[in-house]
Amino acid sequence: MLDFLSSYKSESGTGLAALILRFVLRLLQFVLALAVCGLYGTDLHHASQAGVGADSKWVFAVVIGSLSTVTVLVYGIPFVKSHLFFAWDTILFILWTAVFGIFGKLYIHEDPESVGHDNGTGPSIKRMKDAVWIDLVNMLLWLITAVYGAFVFFTYRRRSLHTGRAKV
């Protein structure tokens, strides 16, 4: 087993260090996407209990968190080369940028001491401020994996881009 790990080389030409880096990045993406689903899902749950309609901003955040979670799970399937899907990583980066922008505008400048909504009647300002920074980290992680995937795709591609038949 140790021989396999020490001599690991994938078709993309990357080694063990790249494998570990990808694993850590994807694990962080998975955990933080689940955290976002939990943070925003709490407010959606409170709204449904109060008989109030779900706010589209919170639904959007939970949907993006869910898409990210499913994406990481699909990328975790053996033999799926996630660097081939750098365009999807780029789309998720753009969507996380939108989530960060929406909630950053709402909560970054809010004073958590001035409004106390911790009784279940509305979003906790402190929790939402924390969620904004988790959104930012998610955005940056998806940017990193998109750039890395594009780099690996274009650097180690062994076939022509037009037909894919000719070896370069």
C-alpha positions in Angstrom: 0.0 0.0 0.0 2.8 2.4 0.9 4.4 1.7 -2.5 1.2 2.6 -4.2 1.0 6.0 -2.4 4.7 6.8 -2.8 4.6 6.2 -6.6 1.1 7.6 -7.2 0.8 9.4 -10.5 -2.5 10.0 -12.1 -3.1 10.5 -15.8 -3.0 14.2 -15.3 0.6 14.1 -14.2 0.0 15.2 -10.6 1.4 13.4 -7.6 0.5 12.5 -4.1 0.8 16.1 -2.8 -1.8 17.2 -5.4 -4.1 14.3 -4.4 -3.9 15.3 -0.7 -4.5 18.9 -1.6 -7.6 18.1 -3.7 -8.9 15.8 -0.9 -8.5 18.5 1.8 -10.1 21.2 -0.5 -13.0 19.0 -1.3 -13.5 18.0 2.3 -13.6 21.7 3.3 -16.0 22.4 0.6 -18.3 19.6 1.7 -18.2 20.6 5.4 -18.7 24.3 4.8 -21.5 23.7 2.3 -23.3 21.6 5.0 -22.7 24.3 7.5 -24.3 26.9 5.2 -27.3 24.6 4.7 -27.7 24.3 8.5 -27.2 28.0 9.2 -29.7 29.3 6.6 -32.0 26.2 7.0 -32.6 27.2 10.6 -34.3 30.4 9.5 -36.3 28.6 6.8 -37.5 26.1 9.5 -38.5 29.0 11.9 -40.3 30.7 9.0 -42.3 27.5 8.2 -43.2 27.0 11.8 -44.4 30.6 12.0 -46.5 30.1 8.9 -44.5 32.7 7.0 -43.4 32.0 3.4 -39.7 31.2 2.9 -37.5 34.1 1.8 -36.0 33.5 -1.6 -32.5 34.7 -0.4 -32.4 31.9 2.2 -33.7 29.3 -0.2 -31.1 30.4 -2.7 -28.3 29.9 -0.2 -29.6 26.5 0.8 -29.9 25.4 -2.8 -26.3 26.5 -3.6 -25.1 24.7 -0.4 -26.9 21.6 -1.5 -25.5 21.8 -5.1 -22.0 22.1 -3.6 -22.5 19.2 -1.3 -23.8 16.9 -4.1 -21.0 18.1 -6.4 -18.3 17.2 -3.8 -20.0 13.8 -3.3 -19.9 13.1 -7.1 -16.3 14.2 -7.3 -15.6 11.8 -4.5 -16.6 8.8 -6.6 -13.5 6.9 -7.6 -12.4 7.4 -11.2 -14.2 10.8 -11.5 -11.6 13.3 -12.5 -12.8 16.5 -10.9 -10.4 18.7 -12.8 -12.3 17.9 -16.0 -15.3 19.8 -14.6 -13.5 23.0 -13.8 -16.3 24.9 -15.6 -18.8 23.6 -13.1 -16.5 24.7 -10.3 -16.4 28.1 -11.9 -20.2 28.3 -12.0 -20.3 27.3 -8.3 -17.8 30.0 -7.6 -20.0 32.6 -9.3 -23.1 31.3 -7.3 -21.2 31.5 -4.0 -20.1 35.0 -5.0 -23.8 35.9 -5.3 -24.6 34.3 -2.0 -21.8 36.2 -0.3 -22.8 39.5 -2.0 -26.5 39.1 -0.9 -25.9 38.3 2.7 -22.8 40.4 3.0 -24.8 43.5 2.0 -27.5 42.5 4.6 -25.3 41.6 7.6 -21.7 42.7 7.4 -22.4 46.2 8.8 -25.1 45.1 11.2 -24.5 45.4 15.0 -25.2 42.1 16.6 -25.8 43.8 20.0 -28.5 46.2 18.8 -31.1 43.6 17.7 -31.9 40.5 19.7 -33.7 37.9 17.5 -32.3 34.9 19.2 -35.8 34.0 20.5 -36.8 32.3 17.2 -38.7 35.2 15.7 -36.0 36.1 13.1 -32.4 35.5 12.0 -29.8 35.9 14.7 -27.5 38.7 13.6 -24.4 37.0 15.0 -25.2 33.7 13.3 -25.9 35.5 10.0 -22.6 37.4 10.3 -20.8 34.1 10.8 -22.7 32.6 7.9 -21.5 35.5 5.6 -17.8 34.7 6.4 -18.5 31.0 5.7 -20.0 32.0 2.4 -16.8 33.9 1.6 -14.6 30.9 2.4 -16.8 28.7 0.2 -16.5 31.2 -2.6 -12.7 31.2 -2.3 -12.5 27.4 -2.1 -14.5 27.0 -5.3 -12.3 29.6 -7.0 -9.2 27.7 -6.0 -10.5 24.4 -7.3 -11.8 26.0 -10.5 -8.4 27.6 -11.2 -6.5 24.4 -10.2 -8.8 22.3 -12.4 -8.3 24.6 -15.4 -4.6 24.5 -14.9 -4.4 20.7 -14.8 -6.8 20.4 -17.7 -4.9 22.7 -20.0 -1.4 21.8 -18.8 -1.6 18.0 -18.9 -4.1 17.5 -21.7 -2.5 15.1 -24.2 -5.1 15.4 -27.0 -6.1 18.3 -29.3 -8.8 20.5 -28.1 -10.8 20.5 -31.4 -11.5 16.8 -32.0 -9.7 15.1 -29.1 -8.3 12.5 -31.5 -4.8 13.8 -32.2 -2.1 13.4 -29.6 -0.1 16.5 -29.0 
